[in-house]
């Protein structure tokens, strides 16, 4: 009875514990089953002490049912968890469920152990202690389940965020695909447009416009060579003027200085004209600038023609300066105008017409300068005064020509005028391909529109093509060709030829220049600018060495004077193949519409500066180095060949937009390597 009473006295506590356990475990539906089983065990245990076997059976049954309940709890919890996260990442959730399963298994083992202790232990063991341990285990299980649910919720939120990001990535991917398709269509359209541009041919009005424009380059060639043949006559005139003024003879050294000034002041005027060429082109247009420039050509020619009448060699200097400004503007405006009106597939050949006009002017001045025509004391003023003829002829022919369509469309935004100009130049109403190509160029160079020379120099994108343009101009002037043009007669005389033979050899130089320039016109768009320039520089380097050798041994071997002539003529042949025409043309090709005028101004300024240095310095260099006069030019030619090989891109059959894209990579070597692949 005492045992029974003690048990009954403890019953409220046990019941309270069960109630608490039941309340605690109501978080999940499965835990109600566990609480009910515990209550049933408790009731059977306290019902009767006289029925131990029944009690044992009930305990065993309770333990079994409790274990099944825990397993049910595990299965139900797992099913519910799966149902909540079935769309989430399976690998992450599997790890969480495995962890929960381990915890439930450990809990089940602990509960089984406690029930075994209740079965084997003393009946007087306080049941409350065991039930409290069970309750604490169930509370830990509940916390584990809640923690697992919290982690699952976090994972679910993370998976939702990841899914949103994946959706965004997919959307971006679709947009990229659309852009790629658009770019492919655009490239295909550009390719078809380029093919149509390459099919354009030479029309009568295009030929007329180019002929009218290149009269300015003929002016340049004529005035470059006209001072060569009458050198002796001009020196005699200077001596006579000086003696009539001061009553004493002018020393030979002073005469040489005055003649060098007459030669080189032409280059000073050219520097000024080249410098302002870009501003004139932007303000008055390409055609407008050429028309206004003829005023200078006529004025300079008149001044030179009146030199002897006025008995003033200063007038010759001033006339040479004015005609130099005229020629400097021509060297900037004419290549620009021709490159902008020429079709894509003819741009190289038509650009070579610039050099053809220069060589024709040189040849004309050399032929007229022989003694049998105008190379006399009375005839040389007319010879230099004939410079008015190209200016007058251009003034008559050029007004009929249209303005550059690129200037009208891109610079002035006059689309209808540009269309009219293109219809006349192409002799067709189908000019949409040209308009689209100009629009593409305009879009490509919008950031550089109306760029100044200082902005051009500071632009990282345009620095590389500017350096190439400048070095190409230097490769023309520092090759030694101007030493041949200005002093070929005295050069041949010093090599052993008679005066008359030297003058005819000089005429041969002009004839070879014309012939080889004609040969290079079809090669320009077939072989490419870069390749021809490399051939030209390489040939000039070889024959400059031969010229030096012939000078060294001319006194030992009589026929070496002829080797000197042959080497000089071959030197001129290779100049005409590449360096003669390519620098003028490629400078205009390397730049789009906006920076082109400023780039041409800088390049032409550098060209005329080098021209001036050679003109003023060659006589002194000749007297100092004597037979080694051409060795410095050989060194320059080697340097220019290496630079061209490594840095100069091929521009054959490329639109201005494609050429501009070559220099947008930021790595010049990569761009040029790509250009060689496409060239």
C-alpha positions in Angstrom: 0.0 0.0 0.0 2.9 2.3 0.8 4.3 1.7 -2.7 1.0 2.3 -4.2 0.4 5.4 -2.2 3.8 6.8 -3.2 3.0 6.1 -6.7 -0.3 7.8 -6.5 1.3 10.7 -4.7 3.7 11.2 -7.6 1.0 10.8 -10.2 0.0 14.5 -10.4 3.6 15.3 -11.1 3.9 12.7 -13.8 0.6 13.8 -15.2 1.8 17.4 -15.2 4.9 16.3 -16.9 2.9 14.6 -19.6 0.7 17.6 -20.0 3.7 19.8 -20.4 5.3 17.3 -22.8 2.1 17.2 -24.8 1.9 21.0 -24.9 5.5 21.3 -25.9 5.4 18.8 -28.7 2.3 20.2 -30.4 4.5 22.1 -32.8 4.1 19.2 -35.2 1.1 16.9 -35.7 3.2 13.8 -35.4 4.3 14.6 -31.9 0.7 14.2 -30.5 1.0 10.5 -31.2 4.2 10.3 -29.2 2.6 12.0 -26.2 -0.4 9.7 -26.3 1.8 6.7 -26.2 3.7 8.0 -23.2 0.4 8.7 -21.3 -0.8 5.2 -22.1 2.4 3.7 -20.7 2.0 5.8 -17.5 -1.6 4.8 -16.9 -0.9 1.1 -17.3 2.1 1.4 -15.0 0.2 3.1 -12.2 -3.0 1.0 -12.5 -1.9 -2.0 -10.6 1.3 -3.3 -9.1 -0.2 -6.8 -9.0 -0.1 -7.3 -12.7 3.6 -7.2 -13.5 3.3 -9.4 -16.6 0.6 -7.2 -18.1 2.7 -4.2 -17.2 5.7 -5.6 -19.0 3.6 -6.4 -22.0 2.3 -2.9 -22.1 5.7 -1.4 -21.7 7.0 -3.6 -24.6 4.0 -2.6 -26.7 4.4 1.1 -25.8 8.1 1.0 -26.7 7.3 -0.7 -30.0 4.5 1.8 -30.8 6.7 4.7 -29.7 9.5 3.6 -32.0 6.9 3.3 -34.8 5.6 6.7 -34.0 9.1 8.1 -34.1 9.7 6.5 -37.5 6.3 7.9 -38.6 7.4 11.3 -37.3 10.7 10.9 -39.3 8.8 9.9 -42.5 6.2 12.5 -42.1 8.8 15.2 -41.4 10.8 14.1 -44.4 7.8 14.0 -46.7 6.7 17.5 -45.6 10.2 18.8 -46.1 10.4 17.3 -49.5 7.1 18.7 -50.4 8.1 22.2 -49.4 11.5 22.2 -51.1 10.8 19.9 -54.0 11.8 22.6 -56.5 15.0 23.5 -54.7 18.5 22.3 -55.1 18.4 18.5 -54.3 22.0 18.2 -53.2 21.7 20.8 -50.5 18.4 19.5 -49.2 19.6 15.9 -49.2 22.4 16.9 -46.8 20.0 18.6 -44.5 17.6 15.6 -44.4 20.5 13.2 -43.8 21.5 15.3 -40.9 17.9 15.3 -39.5 17.7 11.5 -40.0 20.8 11.0 -38.0 19.5 13.2 -35.2 16.2 11.3 -35.2 18.0 7.9 -35.2 20.1 9.0 -32.2 17.0 10.2 -30.4 15.2 6.9 -31.1 18.2 5.0 -29.7 18.2 7.2 -26.6 14.5 6.7 -26.1 14.8 3.0 -26.5 17.6 2.9 -24.0 15.5 4.8 -21.5 12.6 2.5 -21.9 14.9 -0.5 -21.4 16.1 1.1 -18.2 12.5 1.5 -17.0 11.9 -2.2 -17.8 15.0 -3.5 -16.1 15.3 -1.0 -13.2 13.7 -0.8 -9.9 10.0 -0.2 -9.9 10.6 2.4 -7.2 12.6 4.5 -9.7 11.0 7.8 -10.1 9.1 7.7 -13.4 9.1 11.5 -13.5 12.9 11.6 -14.0 12.6 9.2 -17.0 9.8 11.2 -18.5 11.6 14.4 -18.0 14.6 13.0 -19.9 12.2 11.9 -22.7 10.6 15.3 -22.7 14.0 17.0 -23.0 15.0 14.7 -25.8 11.8 15.5 -27.6 12.4 19.2 -27.1 15.8 18.9 -28.6 14.3 17.1 -31.5 11.7 19.9 -31.9 14.5 22.5 -31.9 16.4 20.4 -34.5 13.3 20.2 -36.6 12.7 23.9 -36.3 16.3 24.7 -37.1 16.2 22.4 -40.1 13.0 24.2 -41.2 14.7 27.6 -40.8 17.7 26.4 -42.8 15.4 24.9 -45.5 13.6 28.3 -45.7 16.9 30.1 -46.1 18.0 27.7 -48.8 14.6 28.1 -50.4 15.1 31.9 -50.4 18.6 31.6 -51.8 17.3 29.3 -54.5 14.6 31.7 -55.4 17.2 34.5 -55.7 19.4 32.2 -57.8 16.5 31.4 -60.0 15.8 35.1 -60.5 19.4 35.7 -61.3 19.3 32.8 -63.7 16.2 34.2 -65.3 18.0 37.6 -65.7 21.1 35.8 -67.2 18.8 34.0 -69.6 17.2 37.2 -70.6 20.6 38.9 -71.1 21.7 35.8 -73.1 18.6 36.2 -75.3 19.3 39.9 -75.8 22.9 39.0 -76.7 21.7 36.5 -79.2 19.4 39.1 -80.7 22.3 41.6 -80.9 24.6 39.0 -82.5 21.9 38.2 -85.1 21.6 42.0 -85.7 25.4 42.4 -86.0 25.5 39.4 -88.4 22.7 40.9 -90.5 24.5 44.3 -90.4 27.8 42.7 -91.4 26.1 40.8 -94.3 24.5 44.1 -95.4 27.8 45.9 -95.2 29.5 43.1 -97.2 26.8 43.3 -99.9 27.2 47.1 -99.9 30.9 46.9 -100.2 30.6 44.4 -103.1 28.4 46.9 -104.9 30.9 49.7 -104.2 33.7 47.6 -105.6 31.7 47.2 -108.8 31.7 50.9 -109.5 33.7 52.1 -112.5 35.4 55.2 -114.0 32.9 57.6 -115.5 33.6 60.6 -117.8 32.7 63.2 -115.3 34.7 61.5 -112.6 37.7 61.5 -114.9 37.1 65.2 -115.7 36.9 66.1 -112.0 40.1 64.3 -111.2 42.0 65.9 -114.2 40.8 69.3 -113.1 42.0 68.7 -109.5 45.4 67.2 -110.2 46.4 70.3 -112.1 47.3 71.5 -108.7 49.8 68.6 -108.3 51.2 69.3 -111.7 51.8 72.8 -110.5 53.7 71.3 -107.5 55.8 69.1 -109.8 56.6 71.8 -112.2 57.8 74.3 -109.6 59.8 71.6 -107.8 61.9 70.9 -111.0 61.8 74.2 -112.8 64.6 75.7 -110.7 67.0 72.8 -111.6 67.9 73.2 -115.2 68.5 77.0 -115.3 70.7 77.0 -112.2 73.7 78.5 -114.0 71.6 81.2 -115.7 70.0 82.2 -112.5 73.4 82.4 -110.8 74.7 84.7 -113.6 71.6 86.9 -113.2 72.2 87.2 -109.4 75.8 88.2 -110.0 74.8 90.8 -112.6 72.1 92.3 -110.3 74.5 92.5 -107.4 77.2 94.1 -109.5 74.8 96.6 -110.9 73.7 97.6 -107.4 76.9 97.6 -105.5 79.6 97.8 -108.2 81.4 94.7 -107.1 81.4 91.0 -107.9 79.4 88.6 -105.7 81.6 85.8 -104.3 80.9 82.3 -105.5 80.0 81.1 -102.0 77.4 83.9 -101.6 76.0 83.0 -105.0 75.5 79.4 -103.9 73.7 80.6 -100.7 71.4 82.9 -102.7 70.6 80.1 -105.1 69.9 77.7 -102.2 67.6 80.3 -100.8 65.7 80.5 -104.1 65.4 76.7 -104.0 64.4 76.3 -100.3 62.1 79.3 -99.9 59.7 77.4 -102.1 59.6 74.7 -99.3 59.0 77.4 -96.7 55.9 78.6 -98.5 54.9 74.9 -98.9 55.0 74.5 -95.1 52.8 77.5 -94.6 50.3 76.3 -97.3 50.3 72.8 -95.9 49.7 74.1 -92.4 46.6 76.1 -93.3 45.3 73.4 -95.7 43.0 71.8 -93.2 41.4 75.1 -92.2 40.9 76.1 -95.8 39.3 72.7 -96.6 36.9 72.9 -93.7 36.0 76.6 -94.3 35.7 76.7 -98.0 35.4 73.0 -99.0 37.8 71.0 -101.0 36.7 72.4 -104.4 36.3 75.9 -103.0 39.7 75.9 -101.5 41.3 74.8 -104.8 39.6 77.6 -106.6 40.7 80.2 -104.2 44.2 78.8 -104.2 44.6 79.6 -107.9 44.8 83.2 -107.1 48.1 82.5 -105.3 49.3 80.4 -108.2 48.7 83.2 -110.7 50.3 85.8 -108.4 53.4 83.7 -107.7 53.9 82.9 -111.4 53.6 86.5 -112.4 56.2 87.6 -109.8 58.7 85.0 -111.0 58.1 85.9 -114.6 58.8 89.5 -114.0 62.0 88.9 -112.1 64.4 89.8 -114.9 62.3 92.8 -116.1 62.4 94.3 -112.6 66.1 93.4 -112.2 65.5 92.0 -108.7 66.3 88.6 -107.5 64.2 89.4 -104.4 61.1 89.2 -106.6 62.2 85.7 -107.6 62.4 84.8 -103.9 59.0 86.3 -103.1 57.4 84.6 -106.2 58.9 81.3 -105.2 57.5 81.8 -101.7 54.0 82.6 -103.0 54.0 79.7 -105.4 55.2 77.5 -102.5 52.2 78.5 -100.5 50.0 77.6 -103.5 51.7 74.2 -103.9 51.5 73.5 -100.2 47.7 74.0 -100.3 47.5 71.8 -103.4 49.4 69.0 -101.7 46.8 69.1 -98.9 43.6 69.7 -100.8 44.1 67.7 -104.0 44.7 64.2 -102.4 41.8 64.9 -100.0 39.4 65.8 -102.8 40.4 62.8 -105.0 40.2 60.3 -102.1 36.7 61.6 -101.2 35.2 61.5 -104.8 36.9 58.2 -106.0 35.0 54.9 -105.8 36.3 52.4 -103.3 37.8 50.0 -105.8 39.6 52.8 -107.8 40.8 54.9 -104.8 44.3 53.6 -104.9 44.8 54.0 -108.7 43.2 57.4 -108.8 45.2 58.5 -105.8 48.3 57.6 -107.8 47.2 60.1 -110.4 48.4 62.7 -107.9 52.0 61.5 -108.3 51.5 61.1 -112.1 50.6 64.8 -112.3 53.7 65.6 -110.2 56.0 63.6 -112.5 54.4 65.1 -115.6 55.1 68.6 -114.1 58.7 67.6 -113.3 59.2 66.3 -116.8 57.7 69.3 -118.4 59.9 71.7 -116.5 63.0 69.6 -117.4 62.2 69.5 -121.1 61.4 73.2 -121.3 64.6 73.9 -119.3 67.0 72.7 -121.9 69.1 75.2 -123.8 67.3 74.5 -127.0 64.0 75.7 -125.6 63.9 78.0 -122.5 67.1 77.2 -120.7 68.9 80.4 -121.7 69.6 83.7 -120.2 66.6 85.3 -121.9 64.3 82.3 -121.7 64.5 81.3 -118.0 62.1 84.1 -116.7 59.4 82.8 -119.0 60.2 79.2 -117.9 59.5 80.0 -114.2 56.6 82.3 -115.2 54.8 79.5 -116.9 53.6 78.4 -113.5 50.5 80.6 -114.1 49.3 78.2 -116.8 48.2 75.3 -114.5 46.5 77.8 -112.2 44.6 79.5 -115.1 43.6 76.1 -116.6 42.3 74.9 -113.2 40.4 78.1 -112.7 38.6 77.5 -115.9 37.9 73.7 -115.5 37.2 73.3 -111.8 33.9 75.3 -111.4 32.1 72.7 -113.5 33.1 69.9 -111.0 31.0 69.1 -107.9 32.1 69.6 -104.4 33.3 66.5 -102.5 30.1 64.5 -101.6 31.7 63.5 -98.2 32.2 67.2 -97.4 28.6 68.0 -98.3 27.1 65.1 -96.4 29.3 64.7 -93.3 30.7 68.1 -92.7 27.8 70.3 -94.0 24.9 67.8 -93.5 23.6 68.7 -97.0 22.3 65.3 -98.1 20.5 66.4 -101.2 23.5 68.3 -102.5 25.6 65.2 -101.8 23.2 63.0 -103.7 23.3 65.3 -106.7 27.1 65.4 -106.7 27.3 61.5 -106.5 24.8 61.1 -109.4 27.0 63.3 -111.5 30.2 61.5 -110.5 28.8 58.0 -110.7 26.7 58.7 -113.8 23.9 56.8 -112.1 20.9 57.4 -109.9 21.7 54.4 -107.7 23.9 56.1 -105.1 22.4 54.7 -101.9 25.4 52.4 -101.3 27.7 55.5 -101.3 25.4 57.4 -99.0 25.2 54.4 -96.6 29.0 54.1 -96.6 29.4 57.8 -95.8 26.8 57.5 -93.0 28.8 54.6 -91.6 31.9 56.6 -91.7 30.1 59.5 -90.0 28.9 57.3 -87.2 32.4 55.8 -86.7 34.0 59.2 -86.3 31.3 61.2 -84.5 33.6 61.5 -81.4 36.3 63.1 -83.6 34.1 65.5 -85.6 35.7 68.8 -86.5 38.8 67.9 -84.6 41.7 70.4 -84.3 45.4 69.7 -84.8 46.1 69.8 -81.1 43.1 67.4 -80.3 44.4 65.1 -83.1 47.9 65.0 -81.6 46.4 64.3 -78.1 43.9 61.6 -79.2 45.1 58.1 -78.2 43.0 56.4 -80.9 44.4 58.7 -83.7 48.0 58.9 -82.5 49.0 55.7 -84.2 47.7 56.6 -87.7 49.1 60.1 -87.2 52.6 58.7 -86.5 52.3 56.4 -89.6 51.2 59.4 -91.8 54.1 61.6 -90.6 56.7 58.8 -91.0 55.4 58.0 -94.5 55.8 61.7 -95.4 59.4 61.6 -94.1 60.1 58.4 -96.0 59.3 60.4 -99.2 61.4 63.5 -98.5 64.4 62.0 -96.5 64.8 59.2 -99.1 67.1 61.5 -101.0 64.8 62.0 -104.0 64.7 65.8 -103.6 68.5 65.9 -103.8 68.1 64.3 -107.2 65.3 66.6 -108.3 67.0 69.9 -107.2 70.6 69.1 -108.0 70.5 66.2 -110.6 72.3 68.3 -113.2 75.2 69.2 -111.0 75.1 65.6 -109.6 75.6 64.1 -113.0 78.2 66.7 -113.9 80.2 65.9 -110.8 80.0 62.2 -111.7 81.8 62.9 -115.0 79.1 63.7 -117.5 79.3 66.8 -119.8 76.9 69.6 -119.1 74.7 68.7 -122.1 74.6 65.0 -121.2 73.8 65.9 -117.6 70.7 67.9 -118.7 69.5 65.1 -120.9 70.0 62.6 -118.0 67.9 64.9 -115.9 65.2 64.7 -118.5 65.5 60.9 -118.4 64.7 61.1 -114.7 61.5 62.9 -115.4 60.5 60.5 -118.2 61.2 57.4 -116.0 59.1 59.0 -113.2 56.2 59.4 -115.6 56.5 55.9 -117.0 56.8 54.1 -113.7 54.0 56.1 -112.2 51.7 54.9 -115.0 52.8 51.4 -114.3 52.1 51.7 -110.6 48.5 52.9 -111.1 47.0 49.4 -111.8 49.4 47.9 -109.3 48.2 50.1 -106.5 44.8 48.4 -106.1 46.1 45.0 -107.1 49.3 44.6 -105.1 48.5 47.0 -102.2 50.0 50.2 -100.8 52.1 48.6 -98.1 53.7 46.1 -100.5 54.6 48.6 -103.1 56.0 51.0 -100.5 58.3 48.2 -99.2 59.5 47.4 -102.7 60.1 51.0 -103.4 62.1 51.7 -100.2 64.1 48.5 -100.6 65.1 49.3 -104.2 66.0 52.8 -103.3 68.2 51.5 -100.5 70.1 49.2 -102.8 70.7 51.8 -105.5 71.7 54.5 -103.0 74.6 52.1 -102.1 75.5 51.7 -105.8 75.5 55.5 -106.2 77.9 55.8 -103.3 80.1 53.1 -104.8 80.1 54.7 -108.2 81.2 58.1 -106.7 84.0 56.4 -104.9 85.6 54.7 -107.8 84.6 57.0 -110.7 88.1 58.4 -110.9 89.7 54.9 -111.2 87.3 53.5 -113.8 86.0 55.7 -116.6 82.7 53.9 -117.2 81.7 54.3 -113.5 80.1 57.6 -114.4 77.5 55.6 -116.4 77.0 53.4 -113.4 76.2 56.5 -111.5 73.6 57.5 -114.0 72.1 54.1 -114.2 72.0 53.8 -110.4 70.4 57.3 -110.1 67.7 56.4 -112.7 67.0 53.1 -111.0 66.8 55.0 -107.7 64.1 57.2 -109.3 62.3 54.1 -110.7 61.8 52.6 -107.3 60.8 56.0 -105.9 58.0 56.2 -108.5 56.8 52.7 -107.6 56.1 53.4 -103.9 57.3 56.4 -101.9 56.4 58.8 -104.7 52.7 58.5 -104.5 51.7 56.4 -101.5 52.5 58.8 -98.7 50.1 61.4 -100.2 47.3 58.9 -100.6 47.6 56.8 -97.5 47.6 59.8 -95.2 44.1 60.7 -96.6 43.0 57.1 -96.3 44.1 56.6 -92.6 41.7 59.2 -91.3 37.9 59.6 -91.4 36.1 62.8 -92.4 36.4 64.7 -89.1 40.2 64.5 -88.4 41.3 64.1 -92.1 41.9 67.9 -92.7 43.9 68.3 -89.5 45.9 65.1 -90.3 46.6 66.3 -93.8 47.8 69.6 -92.5 50.2 68.0 -90.1 51.5 65.5 -92.6 52.0 68.1 -95.4 53.7 70.4 -92.9 56.2 67.7 -92.0 56.7 66.8 -95.7 57.5 70.4 -96.6 59.8 70.9 -93.5 61.8 67.8 -94.6 61.7 69.2 -98.2 63.1 72.4 -96.9 65.9 70.7 -94.9 67.0 68.7 -97.8 66.9 71.6 -100.2 68.9 73.9 -97.9 71.2 71.3 -96.5 72.2 69.1 -99.4 74.8 71.5 -100.9 76.6 71.7 -97.5 76.2 68.0 -97.0 77.6 67.4 -100.5 80.7 69.5 -99.9 81.2 67.9 -96.4 80.7 64.3 -97.3 81.7 64.5 -100.9 81.5 60.9 -102.3 79.6 59.7 -99.3 76.7 62.1 -99.8 74.0 59.4 -100.2 75.0 57.3 -97.2 72.8 59.3 -94.7 69.9 58.7 -97.1 70.7 54.9 -97.2 70.4 54.8 -93.4 67.1 56.6 -93.5 65.8 54.3 -96.1 66.6 51.2 -94.0 64.8 52.7 -91.0 61.7 53.6 -93.0 61.6 50.1 -94.5 61.7 48.5 -91.1 58.9 50.9 -89.8 56.7 50.2 -92.9 57.1 46.4 -92.4 56.2 46.5 -88.7 53.7 49.3 -88.4 52.0 50.3 -91.7 48.6 48.6 -92.4 47.3 47.7 -95.8 44.4 49.9 -96.8 43.6 48.3 -100.2 39.9 47.8 -100.8 39.0 49.0 -97.3 36.4 51.6 -96.5 37.2 54.5 -94.3 35.2 52.9 -91.6 37.2 49.7 -91.8 40.5 51.6 -91.8 39.4 53.5 -88.7 38.5 50.3 -86.9 42.1 49.0 -87.4 43.3 51.5 -84.8 40.6 51.1 -82.2 42.1 48.1 -80.5 44.5 50.1 -78.5 47.3 47.7 -79.5 48.9 48.8 -82.7 50.6 45.5 -83.4 47.4 43.5 -83.1 45.6 45.9 -85.3 48.2 45.9 -88.0 48.5 42.1 -87.9 44.8 41.9 -88.4 45.0 44.4 -91.2 47.6 42.3 -93.0 45.4 39.3 -92.7 42.5 41.2 -94.3 44.8 42.9 -96.8 
